[in-house]
């Protein structure tokens, strides 16, 4: 409701313009558990496999029980972790990837854990992208998730900031000789927020209301059609197989399906 569902794009002027250059899935859903600890791994692994508890350096943590997008990519390409990054703010216990016998830690991403705000994450991401030019990078902006508890102004400002970062990222991609005209940018979120009138509204999330389930999905760049807005129902587990189709690597244990309707004919037929 504050992002691509707002036709005026009041808080997302950059993404609104990017949507006109690319495509939007109007009915992208979190179709299971609308909390971050379950939804982020669903995006990673292309399935609602249940994470398991573990202890890392004496701290409680969780790991994925299905191979993740980075594991699929690195094994298929035979490349080291500088080609597959996961960039976020500094966390003592970032959720970790799978120990799947066919994939596992040998194919985990390079975790870039620095800073305390989304703008810090962007600065670190820019440096790593310029230096290493990874083929696959996931940039995790988390401030929109924590801001609602501070009030409406903080919540909407976090969205404005995230939108500006998406814009700066795309500007960088388009000006970089390695990435220019050959890169796909996908933007999504793991859950929404309560509808107005449901519990405490925008402040929290976690149930099955439409506001919590209905999320955004924007794609622009290589392999994406221009000016498409589709209402085909899609869910979080479809994201990893779609990335696999774009970058041509198998996602054998994912339960989601590639979003063929948003891929160009050439890319779809190449699979």
BELTA-V609140 format. One record per residue. N is the residue number from 1. PHI is phi in whole degrees, -180 to 180 (* if undefined). OMEGA is omega in radians with two decimals (NA if undefined). Layout:
N_PHI_OMEGA ; N_PHI_OMEGA
This chain:
1_*_3.09 ; 2_-103_-3.13 ; 3_-120_-3.01 ; 4_-73_3.05 ; 5_-82_3.11 ; 6_-97_-3.07 ; 7_-64_3.12 ; 8_-82_3.14 ; 9_60_-3.02 ; 10_-60_-3.10 ; 11_-104_-3.05 ; 12_-133_-3.10 ; 13_-60_-3.13 ; 14_-70_-3.13 ; 15_-68_3.08 ; 16_-62_3.10 ; 17_-69_3.12 ; 18_-64_3.12 ; 19_-62_3.12 ; 20_-72_3.11 ; 21_-86_-3.06 ; 22_-129_-3.08 ; 23_-141_3.13 ; 24_-135_2.95 ; 25_-94_-3.08 ; 26_-70_-3.09 ; 27_-120_2.98 ; 28_-92_-3.00 ; 29_-128_2.76 ; 30_-87_-3.00 ; 31_-98_3.14 ; 32_-137_-3.02 ; 33_-100_-2.98 ; 34_-91_3.02 ; 35_-128_-3.00 ; 36_-61_-3.05 ; 37_-62_3.10 ; 38_-106_-3.04 ; 39_-78_3.10 ; 40_-62_3.06 ; 41_-60_3.08 ; 42_-66_3.07 ; 43_-65_3.14 ; 44_-55_-2.88 ; 45_-103_-3.11 ; 46_71_3.13 ; 47_-161_3.05 ; 48_-96_3.05 ; 49_-62_-3.00 ; 50_-86_3.07 ; 51_-62_3.11 ; 52_-115_3.12 ; 53_-75_3.07 ; 54_-153_3.08 ; 55_-125_3.12 ; 56_-126_-3.12 ; 57_53_3.10 ; 58_79_-3.10 ; 59_-115_3.11 ; 60_-67_-3.13 ; 61_-151_3.08 ; 62_-137_3.06 ; 63_-130_3.14 ; 64_-71_3.13 ; 65_-106_3.01 ; 66_-127_3.11 ; 67_-56_-3.09 ; 68_-107_-3.08 ; 69_-58_3.13 ; 70_-69_3.12 ; 71_-64_3.09 ; 72_-58_-3.07 ; 73_-64_-3.06 ; 74_-65_3.12 ; 75_-65_-3.14 ; 76_-65_-3.08 ; 77_-86_-3.05 ; 78_68_-3.06 ; 79_-116_3.12 ; 80_-84_-2.99 ; 81_-71_3.08 ; 82_-68_3.11 ; 83_-92_-3.04 ; 84_-143_-3.00 ; 85_-107_2.98 ; 86_-129_-2.95 ; 87_-116_-3.13 ; 88_-155_3.11 ; 89_-74_-3.11 ; 90_-65_3.10 ; 91_-132_3.12 ; 92_-76_-3.11 ; 93_-136_3.06 ; 94_-67_3.12 ; 95_-57_-3.04 ; 96_-110_-3.03 ; 97_-80_-2.99 ; 98_-87_2.97 ; 99_-111_-3.09 ; 100_-56_-3.05 ; 101_-61_3.11 ; 102_-92_-3.11 ; 103_-135_2.99 ; 104_84_-2.93 ; 105_-63_3.10 ; 106_-64_-3.07 ; 107_-121_3.11 ; 108_-68_3.10 ; 109_-78_2.95 ; 110_-83_3.09 ; 111_-80_3.04 ; 112_-108_-3.03 ; 113_-115_-3.10 ; 114_-149_3.03 ; 115_85_-3.08 ; 116_-129_-3.13 ; 117_-132_3.10 ; 118_-62_3.11 ; 119_-66_3.03 ; 120_-62_-3.14 ; 121_-60_3.13 ; 122_-62_-3.14 ; 123_-61_3.10 ; 124_-67_3.12 ; 125_-62_-3.12 ; 126_-59_3.14 ; 127_-61_-3.11 ; 128_-68_3.12 ; 129_-65_3.13 ; 130_-65_-3.03 ; 131_-79_-2.98 ; 132_-108_-3.09 ; 133_48_3.11 ; 134_-62_3.09 ; 135_-78_3.14 ; 136_-134_3.10 ; 137_-138_3.04 ; 138_-112_-3.13 ; 139_-112_-3.01 ; 140_-104_3.09 ; 141_-101_-2.97 ; 142_-108_-3.03 ; 143_-65_3.13 ; 144_-63_-3.13 ; 145_-75_-3.08 ; 146_-93_-3.04 ; 147_-67_-3.05 ; 148_-55_-3.14 ; 149_-64_-3.14 ; 150_-96_3.10 ; 151_113_-3.07 ; 152_-60_-3.11 ; 153_-62_3.12 ; 154_-67_3.13 ; 155_-62_-3.11 ; 156_-69_3.09 ; 157_-66_3.09 ; 158_-63_3.08 ; 159_-67_3.11 ; 160_-59_-3.14 ; 161_-65_3.12 ; 162_-60_3.11 ; 163_-61_-3.14 ; 164_-65_3.12 ; 165_-67_3.07 ; 166_-59_3.12 ; 167_-64_3.13 ; 168_-65_3.10 ; 169_-62_-3.14 ; 170_-66_3.08 ; 171_-60_3.10 ; 172_-63_-3.13 ; 173_-57_-3.07 ; 174_-74_3.13 ; 175_-101_-3.09 ; 176_-89_-3.07 ; 177_-65_3.11 ; 178_-79_-3.05 ; 179_-88_-3.02 ; 180_-54_3.06 ; 181_64_3.12 ; 182_-134_-3.01 ; 183_-121_3.07 ; 184_-107_3.05 ; 185_-111_3.05 ; 186_-114_3.14 ; 187_-129_3.13 ; 188_-151_3.02 ; 189_-138_-2.99 ; 190_-89_3.11 ; 191_-161_3.07 ; 192_-101_3.11 ; 193_-139_3.13 ; 194_-56_2.99 ; 195_-61_3.03 ; 196_-58_-3.11 ; 197_94_3.07 ; 198_-99_-3.09 ; 199_49_-3.13 ; 200_-103_3.02 ; 201_65_-3.00 ; 202_-61_-3.03 ; 203_-65_-3.06 ; 204_-143_-3.05 ; 205_-162_3.00 ; 206_126_3.11 ; 207_-111_-3.08 ; 208_-99_3.13 ; 209_-66_-3.08 ; 210_-58_3.14 ; 211_-62_3.11 ; 212_-74_-3.07 ; 213_-84_-2.99 ; 214_-84_-3.09 ; 215_-123_-3.09 ; 216_-100_3.01 ; 217_-151_-3.12 ; 218_-124_3.05 ; 219_-133_3.13 ; 220_-148_3.09 ; 221_109_-3.06 ; 222_-59_3.10 ; 223_83_-3.13 ; 224_-107_3.05 ; 225_-70_-3.13 ; 226_-100_3.06 ; 227_77_3.14 ; 228_-89_2.98 ; 229_-130_-3.04 ; 230_-112_3.09 ; 231_-108_3.06 ; 232_-61_-3.10 ; 233_-69_3.10 ; 234_-131_-3.08 ; 235_-131_-3.07 ; 236_-51_-3.12 ; 237_-63_3.12 ; 238_-78_-3.02 ; 239_-72_-3.13 ; 240_-60_3.07 ; 241_-61_3.10 ; 242_-68_3.06 ; 243_-62_3.08 ; 244_-59_3.11 ; 245_-67_-3.14 ; 246_-65_-3.06 ; 247_-100_3.03 ; 248_62_2.96 ; 249_-138_-3.09 ; 250_-76_3.06 ; 251_-127_-2.85 ; 252_-61_-3.05 ; 253_-102_3.08 ; 254_-75_3.09 ; 255_-97_3.06 ; 256_-73_-3.11 ; 257_-125_3.08 ; 258_-58_3.13 ; 259_-85_-3.04 ; 260_-59_-3.08 ; 261_-69_3.14 ; 262_-107_-3.14 ; 263_-99_3.11 ; 264_-66_-3.09 ; 265_-57_-3.11 ; 266_-63_-3.12 ; 267_-65_-3.11 ; 268_-64_-3.08 ; 269_-73_-3.10 ; 270_-79_-3.05 ; 271_-80_NA
